[in-house]
């Protein structure tokens, strides 16, 4: 099969992104993830299959979707749409039938060739520093599709990046990483038991893969750049000890290959996403961190043994002025920085 004929399930293309690598970028969010982070900001990306969601604010209660569903998985009740996901196959019949756009299908199958043709349309916006980033979910879960797309994108002169949690078979992970100019690598939690409690998997493979990646960078010169990203989650990863130990690991093992360590402040924009998927979110009531809390952890990171110049933080923080009302988007779409 020609590399451009590879197919994969794409959640969404986010254009004009400034949070997933240098410059202005188009971020391709793929479906499917190898972790199940309790704080996940993109829950619609976890399941590798296309999923239906109900947008209540668009619904006109015509029940056309209920009639159209061949699996009889939908029921419109007084509390809203009830979707039996044990019956739903993600066929999209309800989405096609819905006259108001209240039913939405998350995920569509693309060929690598068609995806590249779509992304190349944005080339004029990239400038000298931008390009394309493949995120998720976990992009290496669709390893051959991701590798093929990145190789084709690089061949056209686009700067390429992947945003990965590192939880993948090493050979598959490195095959994808070799096609990227930049790897954005999540190091979430230093303690293996806590990592398993928070994400469903311990960090053994993740740490081994970043060491393997560093070795490839040293000997092959590609990928050219590595950024480490750590989500700051209140009550979980946003702890002095965790940041200090992660910093020690970076300083001891990755100092010569890491050019940036991003601390990504928790954000709570995913609340409506869970509601639309009919799921509860453990962090739905968790407030944003204060600027002082984030800056304190930035200081811990800078004093952990790494080059202080590589440490920076980003994200939304708690407003000090109680009279200022935060603007919550009805549908923020897949979240980049801070969504790891």
C-alpha positions as CSV (number, residue, x, y, z in Angstrom):
1,X,0.0,0.0,0.0
2,X,1.2,3.5,-0.9
3,X,1.9,5.5,2.3
4,X,-0.7,8.1,1.3
5,X,-3.3,5.4,1.1
6,X,-3.1,4.7,4.8
7,X,-6.3,5.5,6.6
8,X,-7.0,6.7,10.2
9,X,-9.7,8.1,12.3
10,X,-9.3,11.9,12.8
11,X,-11.2,13.7,15.5
12,X,-10.7,17.2,14.3
13,X,-8.4,19.7,12.6
14,X,-7.7,22.8,14.7
15,X,-6.3,25.6,12.6
16,X,-4.3,28.7,13.7
17,X,-3.1,26.9,16.8
18,X,-0.4,28.5,18.8
19,X,-0.3,25.9,21.7
20,X,1.1,22.8,20.0
21,X,4.6,23.8,18.9
22,X,6.3,26.8,17.5
23,X,4.6,29.4,15.3
24,X,1.1,29.1,13.9
25,X,0.1,25.5,13.3
26,X,-2.6,23.2,12.2
27,X,-3.1,20.5,14.8
28,X,-4.6,17.2,13.7
29,X,-6.3,15.4,16.6
30,X,-6.5,11.6,16.2
31,X,-9.0,9.3,17.9
32,X,-7.8,6.8,20.5
33,X,-5.6,6.9,23.5
34,X,-3.4,4.4,25.4
35,X,-4.0,6.2,28.8
36,X,-7.2,7.1,30.7
37,X,-6.1,10.2,32.6
38,X,-8.6,11.2,35.3
39,X,-8.2,14.9,34.3
40,X,-8.3,14.3,30.5
41,X,-9.2,17.5,28.8
42,X,-10.1,15.8,25.5
43,X,-12.4,12.9,26.6
44,X,-13.8,12.7,23.1
45,X,-10.4,11.5,21.8
46,X,-10.0,8.5,24.2
47,X,-12.2,6.0,22.3
48,X,-10.6,5.0,19.0
49,X,-14.0,4.7,17.3
50,X,-16.2,7.5,16.0
51,X,-18.7,8.6,18.7
52,X,-22.0,10.4,18.7
53,X,-22.6,13.3,21.0
54,X,-25.8,15.3,21.7
55,X,-25.7,19.1,21.7
56,X,-28.7,20.0,23.9
57,X,-28.6,23.7,23.0
58,X,-29.3,22.9,19.4
59,X,-32.0,20.3,19.9
60,X,-35.5,21.1,18.7
61,X,-37.0,17.9,20.2
62,X,-38.3,16.6,16.8
63,X,-37.1,13.0,17.5
64,X,-36.0,12.6,13.9
65,X,-32.7,11.1,15.2
66,X,-34.5,8.6,17.4
67,X,-36.5,7.3,14.4
68,X,-33.4,7.2,12.2
69,X,-31.2,5.2,14.6
70,X,-31.0,1.6,13.2
71,X,-29.8,0.3,16.6
72,X,-32.6,1.9,18.6
73,X,-29.9,3.4,20.9
74,X,-31.5,6.9,21.4
75,X,-34.3,8.0,23.7
76,X,-35.3,11.6,24.2
77,X,-36.5,12.0,27.7
78,X,-37.3,15.0,29.9
79,X,-33.7,15.1,31.2
80,X,-32.3,15.2,27.6
81,X,-31.1,12.6,25.1
82,X,-30.3,9.2,26.5
83,X,-27.7,7.4,24.3
84,X,-27.1,3.7,25.0
85,X,-23.5,3.4,24.0
86,X,-23.6,-0.4,24.3
87,X,-25.9,-0.3,21.2
88,X,-24.5,2.7,19.3
89,X,-22.2,1.7,16.5
90,X,-21.2,5.3,15.5
91,X,-22.8,4.8,12.1
92,X,-23.8,8.5,12.0
93,X,-27.4,7.9,10.7
94,X,-28.8,10.1,13.5
95,X,-26.3,12.8,12.6
96,X,-27.3,12.8,9.0
97,X,-31.0,12.9,9.9
98,X,-30.9,15.6,12.5
99,X,-32.2,18.9,11.0
100,X,-30.7,21.2,13.7
101,X,-27.2,19.8,14.0
102,X,-27.8,18.6,17.6
103,X,-26.3,15.2,16.8
104,X,-22.6,15.4,16.1
105,X,-20.2,12.6,15.1
106,X,-16.8,12.8,16.7
107,X,-14.3,11.2,14.3
108,X,-14.1,10.5,10.6
109,X,-11.9,8.2,8.6
110,X,-9.3,10.0,6.3
111,X,-6.7,8.8,4.0
112,X,-3.2,10.2,4.7
113,X,-3.3,11.7,1.2
114,X,-6.6,13.5,1.7
115,X,-5.5,14.8,5.2
116,X,-2.2,16.1,3.7
117,X,-4.1,17.9,0.9
118,X,-6.3,19.6,3.6
119,X,-3.5,20.6,5.8
120,X,-1.4,22.0,2.9
121,X,-4.2,24.5,2.4
122,X,-3.0,26.3,5.6
123,X,0.6,26.6,4.5
124,X,0.3,30.4,3.9
125,X,-0.5,30.9,7.6
126,X,2.5,28.9,9.0
127,X,5.2,31.4,8.2
128,X,8.8,30.5,8.9
129,X,8.2,28.8,12.3
130,X,4.8,27.0,12.0
131,X,3.7,23.7,10.6
132,X,1.5,20.7,11.5
133,X,1.2,18.9,14.8
134,X,-0.4,15.5,15.2
135,X,-2.0,15.1,18.6
136,X,-4.8,13.1,20.2
137,X,-5.6,11.0,22.0
138,X,-2.3,9.3,21.4
139,X,-1.1,9.6,17.8
140,X,1.1,6.6,17.9
141,X,-1.9,4.4,18.5
142,X,-2.6,4.9,14.8
143,X,1.1,4.4,14.2
144,X,1.3,3.6,10.5
145,X,-1.2,6.2,9.5
146,X,0.5,8.8,11.6
147,X,4.0,7.9,10.3
148,X,2.8,8.0,6.7
149,X,1.1,11.3,7.1
150,X,4.1,12.9,8.8
151,X,6.5,11.5,6.2
152,X,4.4,13.0,3.4
153,X,4.0,16.3,5.1
154,X,7.8,16.5,5.7
155,X,8.4,15.7,2.1
156,X,6.3,18.8,1.1
157,X,8.5,21.0,3.3
158,X,6.2,21.3,6.3
159,X,7.6,21.4,9.8
160,X,6.2,18.4,11.6
161,X,5.5,17.6,15.3
162,X,3.8,15.0,17.4
163,X,2.3,15.4,20.8
164,X,2.6,12.1,22.6
165,X,2.1,10.6,26.1
166,X,4.8,8.0,25.2
167,X,2.7,5.0,26.1
168,X,3.3,2.8,23.0
169,X,5.4,-0.1,21.8
170,X,8.9,1.3,21.4
171,X,9.4,0.3,17.8
172,X,6.1,1.9,16.8
173,X,6.8,5.0,18.8
174,X,10.2,5.5,17.3
175,X,9.0,4.9,13.8
176,X,6.6,7.8,14.2
177,X,9.0,10.0,16.1
178,X,11.6,9.7,13.3
179,X,9.2,11.4,10.9
180,X,8.8,14.4,13.2
181,X,11.0,17.5,13.5
182,X,9.7,18.1,17.0
183,X,8.4,15.8,19.7
184,X,6.2,17.2,22.5
185,X,6.5,14.5,25.2
186,X,4.3,14.3,28.3
187,X,6.0,13.5,31.6
188,X,3.0,13.7,34.0
189,X,3.9,11.9,37.2
190,X,7.3,10.6,38.5
191,X,5.9,7.9,40.9
192,X,4.9,4.7,39.1
193,X,2.1,3.8,41.5
194,X,0.6,7.3,41.4
195,X,0.9,7.4,37.6
196,X,-1.1,4.2,37.4
197,X,-3.7,5.5,39.8
198,X,-4.1,8.7,37.8
199,X,-3.8,7.4,34.2
200,X,-4.5,3.6,34.3
201,X,-0.9,2.7,33.5
202,X,2.4,3.1,35.3
203,X,5.2,5.1,33.7
204,X,7.7,2.3,33.0
205,X,7.2,2.3,29.3
206,X,6.9,6.1,29.1
207,X,10.2,6.7,30.8
208,X,11.9,3.9,28.7
209,X,10.6,5.4,25.5
210,X,11.8,8.9,26.2
211,X,15.3,7.5,26.9
212,X,15.1,5.6,23.6
213,X,14.0,8.7,21.8
214,X,17.0,10.7,23.3
215,X,19.4,8.0,22.1
216,X,17.9,8.2,18.6
217,X,18.2,12.0,18.6
218,X,21.9,11.8,19.6
219,X,22.8,9.2,17.0
220,X,20.5,10.0,14.1
221,X,19.9,13.8,14.5
222,X,16.1,13.3,14.1
223,X,13.8,14.4,15.5
224,X,15.7,17.6,15.9
225,X,13.9,19.0,18.9
226,X,12.3,17.7,22.1
227,X,9.9,19.6,24.4
228,X,8.8,18.0,27.7
229,X,5.3,18.9,28.9
230,X,3.9,18.4,32.4
231,X,0.3,19.0,33.2
232,X,-0.2,20.7,36.6
233,X,-3.3,19.0,38.1
234,X,-4.4,20.1,41.5
235,X,-4.3,17.3,44.0
236,X,-2.3,15.1,41.6
237,X,0.7,16.2,39.5
238,X,0.8,19.8,40.9
239,X,3.1,18.8,43.8
240,X,6.6,20.0,44.7
241,X,7.9,16.5,45.0
242,X,6.6,15.4,41.6
243,X,8.1,18.4,39.8
244,X,11.4,18.1,41.7
245,X,11.8,14.4,40.8
246,X,10.8,14.9,37.1
247,X,13.3,17.7,36.9
248,X,16.0,15.4,38.3
249,X,15.1,12.8,35.7
250,X,15.3,15.4,32.9
251,X,18.6,16.8,34.2
252,X,20.2,13.4,34.5
253,X,19.0,11.8,31.3
254,X,17.8,14.4,28.8
255,X,19.7,17.6,29.5
256,X,21.5,17.5,26.1
257,X,18.4,16.9,24.0
258,X,15.5,18.8,25.8
259,X,15.2,22.5,24.8
260,X,12.0,23.3,26.7
261,X,10.0,22.1,29.7
262,X,6.4,23.3,29.7
263,X,4.3,23.4,32.9
264,X,0.7,23.3,31.6
265,X,-1.7,24.8,34.1
266,X,-5.0,22.9,34.7
267,X,-8.0,24.2,32.9
268,X,-11.7,23.4,33.4
269,X,-13.0,24.0,29.9
270,X,-13.8,20.3,29.4
271,X,-16.8,20.1,31.7
272,X,-19.4,20.4,28.9
273,X,-17.5,17.8,26.9
274,X,-18.1,15.1,29.5
275,X,-21.8,16.1,29.8
276,X,-22.3,15.8,26.1
277,X,-20.7,12.3,26.2
278,X,-23.0,11.4,29.1
279,X,-20.0,11.0,31.5
280,X,-19.0,12.4,34.9
281,X,-15.7,14.2,35.3
282,X,-13.8,13.9,38.5
283,X,-12.4,17.4,38.1
284,X,-15.7,19.2,37.1
285,X,-15.7,21.2,40.3
286,X,-11.9,21.8,40.5
287,X,-11.0,25.5,40.3
288,X,-8.2,26.9,38.3
289,X,-4.9,27.3,40.0
290,X,-3.8,30.7,41.1
291,X,-0.9,32.5,39.3
292,X,1.1,32.3,42.6
293,X,0.6,28.5,42.7
294,X,1.8,28.0,39.2
295,X,4.7,30.3,39.6
296,X,5.8,28.5,42.8
297,X,5.9,25.2,40.8
298,X,7.8,27.0,38.1
299,X,10.4,27.9,40.7
300,X,10.6,24.3,41.9
301,X,11.2,23.2,38.4
302,X,13.9,25.8,37.8
303,X,15.7,24.7,41.0
304,X,15.4,20.9,40.2
305,X,18.7,20.6,38.4
306,X,17.6,21.4,34.8
307,X,18.8,24.5,32.9
308,X,16.4,27.1,34.4
309,X,16.1,28.7,31.0
310,X,14.2,25.8,29.5
311,X,11.3,26.0,32.1
312,X,8.2,28.0,31.3
313,X,4.5,27.7,32.2
314,X,1.3,28.5,30.3
315,X,-2.4,28.3,30.7
316,X,-5.3,30.0,32.4
317,X,-5.1,30.9,36.1
318,X,-7.6,32.0,38.7
319,X,-8.7,35.6,38.4
320,X,-7.9,37.8,41.4
321,X,-10.8,40.2,40.7
322,X,-14.1,38.5,41.7
323,X,-16.0,41.0,39.6
324,X,-14.5,39.7,36.4
325,X,-16.5,36.9,34.9
326,X,-14.5,34.2,33.0
327,X,-15.6,33.5,29.5
328,X,-16.3,29.8,29.0
329,X,-16.7,28.7,25.4
330,X,-19.7,26.5,24.7
331,X,-17.5,24.1,22.8
332,X,-13.8,24.8,23.0
333,X,-13.0,21.8,20.7
334,X,-9.9,19.6,21.4
335,X,-7.6,21.4,23.8
336,X,-3.9,21.6,23.1
337,X,-1.5,22.9,25.7
338,X,-2.8,21.8,29.1
339,X,-4.8,19.0,27.7
340,X,-2.2,16.4,28.2
